[in-house]
Structure formats: C-alpha cells, structure tokens
Amino acid sequence: SWVIWITFARNLFKDASGLAFDDAGDPTAYLWVHLALAVTSFILGTAVGVIGLRGVRANARA
C-alpha cells in the first residue's frame, strides 16, 4: 500500500495532463480527493502494519 500510494502521490504532483492542476496551476478536486485517499491509505496501512508487527512479536515471545 505504501509503495503504490507514494508512487501515485509523486506522480500526482508531477501531473501535466490537467487532472491535478488546472491551467492556472491551482489544485483541482481530483488532486484533493486522491490526496485524501493516499493519506487515508498511509494511515490505515501503518496501523495494520503496527498491529501485525505487534502480533508477530507477541507470538515470538509465547
């Protein structure tokens, strides 16, 4: 999840097709929605990773 969304976020800010930024260079709704998706994915991915790591550590101690 992190690799995919980090790559997507980088490409989003380099976008030259007019989806992320309009002709004046202002951010569009497309940028904001996809940025919110990326941030949410980062948070959820980190939470799942932390829970998984804690589970693995607890299992190793048992």
C-alpha positions in Angstrom: 0.0 0.0 0.0 2.8 2.4 0.9 4.8 1.8 -2.3 1.7 2.1 -4.5 0.3 5.3 -3.0 3.7 7.0 -2.5 4.4 6.5 -6.2 0.9 7.7 -7.1 1.3 10.8 -4.9 4.6 11.7 -6.5 3.1 11.3 -10.0 0.0 13.2 -9.0 2.1 16.3 -8.1 4.1 16.0 -11.4 0.9 15.7 -13.4 0.9 17.6 -16.6 -2.3 16.3 -18.1 -4.5 18.9 -16.3 -6.2 16.5 -13.9 -4.5 17.5 -10.7 -3.9 21.2 -11.6 -5.9 23.5 -13.8 -4.4 25.8 -16.4 -3.7 28.5 -13.8 -1.8 25.9 -11.7 -4.4 25.7 -9.0 -5.2 22.3 -7.5 -8.4 20.6 -8.7 -10.9 18.5 -6.9 -9.2 15.4 -8.5 -6.0 16.3 -6.6 -7.7 16.8 -3.3 -9.8 13.6 -3.5 -6.8 11.5 -4.5 -4.6 13.1 -1.9 -7.2 12.3 0.8 -7.2 8.7 -0.5 -3.5 8.5 -0.3 -3.3 9.9 3.2 -6.0 7.6 4.4 -4.3 4.6 2.9 -1.0 5.6 4.6 -2.7 5.8 7.9 -4.6 2.6 7.6 -1.5 0.8 6.2 0.6 2.0 9.0 -2.0 0.9 11.6 -2.3 -2.6 10.1 1.5 -2.9 9.9 1.9 -1.9 13.6 -0.8 -4.3 14.6 0.8 -7.1 12.6 4.2 -6.4 14.0 2.9 -6.4 17.5 1.2 -9.8 16.8 4.4 -11.3 15.4 6.4 -10.1 18.4 3.8 -11.4 20.8 3.7 -14.8 19.0 7.5 -15.0 19.1 7.5 -14.4 22.9 4.9 -17.0 23.5 
